[in-house]
Amino acid sequence: MTNRVLVVGGTGRVGRIVVQRLHDAGVQVRVLSRGHHPGGSAGAVQYVTGDVTTGAGLAEALDGVDAAVACVDPMDQLVPAALAAGTPHLVYISIVGIEKVPFSYYQRKLADEKLIADSGVPWTVLRTTQFHDFVAAGLRMLAKSPVMPLPAGWSFQPVDAREVGAALAELALGEPAGRVPDMGGPEVLGVGELAGLYLAAVGKHRLRVSLPVPGRVGRAFRSGGHLTPDRAVGTVPFGRYLADAAADLQR
Ligand SMILES: NC(=O)c1ccc[n+]([C@@H]2O[C@H](COP(=O)([O-])OP(=O)(O)OC[C@H]3O[C@@H](n4cnc5c(N)ncnc54)[C@H](OP(=O)(O)O)[C@@H]3O)[C@@H](O)[C@H]2O)c1
C-alpha cells in the first residue's frame, strides 16, 4: 500500500502534475526542489528544500516514504540516499531513444537508468518523448528572430505532460515494474509542421529556413532515434495542446 510519496522536482512541468494526481488519489505527498516552492505544507502536500546534485536534504525528504518519483536528474545522490532510507520504490522518468542519440544529456540519463537498475532499489522507469511544452518553448525561442531557423529533416512526437504526469503517478501507486513500455505522443510531425501550428497559435508570421544540423547528434535526430511511432499512446495532439495553452503562449 502506497501512502506516502516523495516527488523530487515536484514543482516542474511534469512533477506538478504527478503531485496533483497523487494528492487526488488521497496520498500524502512530499515535494523536494531547490527552493522555488511555497515551503511548509499546503493541504496534504509538504514542501521541502534539497538538491539532487549535492545530496542536501535527501535523507530527510526520503524518511518514511513508500515511493519516490524522480522528475529531475542526476540520480547519483538520490539512489544511495534511497538505499539508506529503506529502499522505497523509485520511479524515474527518462527519454525515448537515449541509447540511439549520442547527445551528452541523453548519455547521462542512460547512466542514471543503469545506476537505478543495478542499485538494489525496487524501481520503475518510464521513457517518454518530448513534452508539448518543451517543443513549444523551443519553437518560441526560434521564432524570436524574423527568420526562423529549423533543423532540416527533424521530426518530433510530442506528448502531453499532463498524460505523462498521470502515468507516473499511477506507476508510483503500483508495484515496481522495471522498464515499462515507452510513452510517445499521438503523432510524429516534422519541425516545419510543428512550427506552422505554433506560429498559427500565437498569430505570428515568420520566414522559415531549413538548416542541416551537422554531426552525429544531428544525424541521429534526423534518423528518428528519439521517436516511438509504435508507442503513440498519448491522446493529446500538439494542435490541441496549443489551443489549451493559447493564453500562456501569448505572454
Ligand atoms: N521536458 C521534456 O520534454 C521531457 C521529456 C521526457 C523526459 N523528461 C524528463 O522529465 C524530467 C522533468 O522534466 P521537466 O521538463 O518537468 O523539468 P522542469 O520543468 O525543469 O522541472 C524540474 C524540477 O526539478 C527541480 N530541480 C531542478 N534541479 C534540481 C536539483 N538540483 N535538485 C532538486 N530539484 C531540482 C525544479 O525545481 P527547483 O528549480 O526549485 O529546484 C523543478 O521542480 C527530467 O528528468 C527530464 O529529463 C523531460
The ligand as an SDF file (V2000), in Angstrom:
LIG
                    3D

 48 52  0  0  0  0  0  0  0  0999 V2000
   10.7490   18.1930  -20.8660 N   0  0  0  0  0  0  0  0  0  0  0  0
   10.6110   17.1520  -21.6680 C   0  0  0  0  0  0  0  0  0  0  0  0
   10.2140   17.2560  -22.8490 O   0  0  0  0  0  0  0  0  0  0  0  0
   10.9410   15.7650  -21.1400 C   0  0  0  0  0  0  0  0  0  0  0  0
   10.6720   14.6220  -21.9190 C   0  0  0  0  0  0  0  0  0  0  0  0
   10.9840   13.3640  -21.4110 C   0  0  0  0  0  0  0  0  0  0  0  0
   11.5500   13.2540  -20.1390 C   0  0  0  0  0  0  0  0  0  0  0  0
   11.8070   14.3870  -19.4280 N   0  0  0  0  0  0  0  0  0  0  0  0
   12.4260   14.2570  -18.1010 C   0  0  0  0  0  0  0  0  0  0  0  0
   11.4870   14.6870  -17.1330 O   0  0  0  0  0  0  0  0  0  0  0  0
   12.1610   15.2540  -16.0210 C   0  0  0  0  0  0  0  0  0  0  0  0
   11.4650   16.5650  -15.6510 C   0  0  0  0  0  0  0  0  0  0  0  0
   11.4140   17.4080  -16.7860 O   0  0  0  0  0  0  0  0  0  0  0  0
   10.6020   18.7830  -16.7170 P   0  0  0  0  0  0  0  0  0  0  0  0
   10.5990   19.3230  -18.0830 O   0  0  0  0  0  0  0  0  0  0  0  0
    9.3280   18.5760  -15.9690 O   0  0  0  0  0  0  0  0  0  0  0  0
   11.6170   19.6510  -15.8120 O   0  0  0  0  0  0  0  0  0  0  0  0
   11.4180   21.0970  -15.1910 P   0  0  0  0  0  0  0  0  0  0  0  0
   10.1170   21.7030  -15.5660 O   0  0  0  0  0  0  0  0  0  0  0  0
   12.6890   21.8440  -15.4880 O   0  0  0  0  0  0  0  0  0  0  0  0
   11.3540   20.8020  -13.6280 O   0  0  0  0  0  0  0  0  0  0  0  0
   12.4740   20.3910  -12.9110 C   0  0  0  0  0  0  0  0  0  0  0  0
   12.0940   20.2750  -11.4420 C   0  0  0  0  0  0  0  0  0  0  0  0
   13.2250   19.8070  -10.7120 O   0  0  0  0  0  0  0  0  0  0  0  0
   13.6060   20.7680   -9.7230 C   0  0  0  0  0  0  0  0  0  0  0  0
   15.0660   20.7430   -9.7070 N   0  0  0  0  0  0  0  0  0  0  0  0
   15.9070   21.1600  -10.6930 C   0  0  0  0  0  0  0  0  0  0  0  0
   17.1800   20.9470  -10.3290 N   0  0  0  0  0  0  0  0  0  0  0  0
   17.1430   20.3830   -9.0950 C   0  0  0  0  0  0  0  0  0  0  0  0
   18.1310   19.9420   -8.1850 C   0  0  0  0  0  0  0  0  0  0  0  0
   19.4320   20.0420   -8.4610 N   0  0  0  0  0  0  0  0  0  0  0  0
   17.7360   19.3840   -7.0180 N   0  0  0  0  0  0  0  0  0  0  0  0
   16.4180   19.2880   -6.7110 C   0  0  0  0  0  0  0  0  0  0  0  0
   15.4250   19.6890   -7.5220 N   0  0  0  0  0  0  0  0  0  0  0  0
   15.7930   20.2370   -8.6960 C   0  0  0  0  0  0  0  0  0  0  0  0
   12.9960   22.0890  -10.1650 C   0  0  0  0  0  0  0  0  0  0  0  0
   12.6930   22.9590   -9.1010 O   0  0  0  0  0  0  0  0  0  0  0  0
   13.8030   23.9850   -8.4890 P   0  0  0  0  0  0  0  0  0  0  0  0
   14.2630   24.8230   -9.6380 O   0  0  0  0  0  0  0  0  0  0  0  0
   13.0630   24.7190   -7.4180 O   0  0  0  0  0  0  0  0  0  0  0  0
   14.8960   23.1440   -7.9160 O   0  0  0  0  0  0  0  0  0  0  0  0
   11.6930   21.5700  -10.7720 C   0  0  0  0  0  0  0  0  0  0  0  0
   10.7740   21.2400   -9.7440 O   0  0  0  0  0  0  0  0  0  0  0  0
   13.6430   15.3870  -16.4180 C   0  0  0  0  0  0  0  0  0  0  0  0
   14.3490   14.3340  -15.7960 O   0  0  0  0  0  0  0  0  0  0  0  0
   13.6360   15.1810  -17.9270 C   0  0  0  0  0  0  0  0  0  0  0  0
   14.8030   14.5440  -18.4080 O   0  0  0  0  0  0  0  0  0  0  0  0
   11.5100   15.6230  -19.8690 C   0  0  0  0  0  0  0  0  0  0  0  0
  1  2  1  0
  2  3  2  0
  2  4  1  0
  4  5  1  0
  4 48  2  0
  5  6  2  0
  6  7  1  0
  7  8  2  0
  8  9  1  0
  8 48  1  0
  9 10  1  0
  9 46  1  0
 10 11  1  0
 11 12  1  0
 11 44  1  0
 12 13  1  0
 13 14  1  0
 14 15  2  0
 14 16  1  0
 14 17  1  0
 17 18  1  0
 18 19  2  0
 18 20  1  0
 18 21  1  0
 21 22  1  0
 22 23  1  0
 23 24  1  0
 23 42  1  0
 24 25  1  0
 25 26  1  0
 25 36  1  0
 26 27  1  0
 26 35  1  0
 27 28  2  0
 28 29  1  0
 29 30  1  0
 29 35  2  0
 30 31  1  0
 30 32  2  0
 32 33  1  0
 33 34  2  0
 34 35  1  0
 36 37  1  0
 36 42  1  0
 37 38  1  0
 38 39  2  0
 38 40  1  0
 38 41  1  0
 42 43  1  0
 44 45  1  0
 44 46  1  0
 46 47  1  0
M  CHG  2   8   1  16  -1
M  END
$$$$
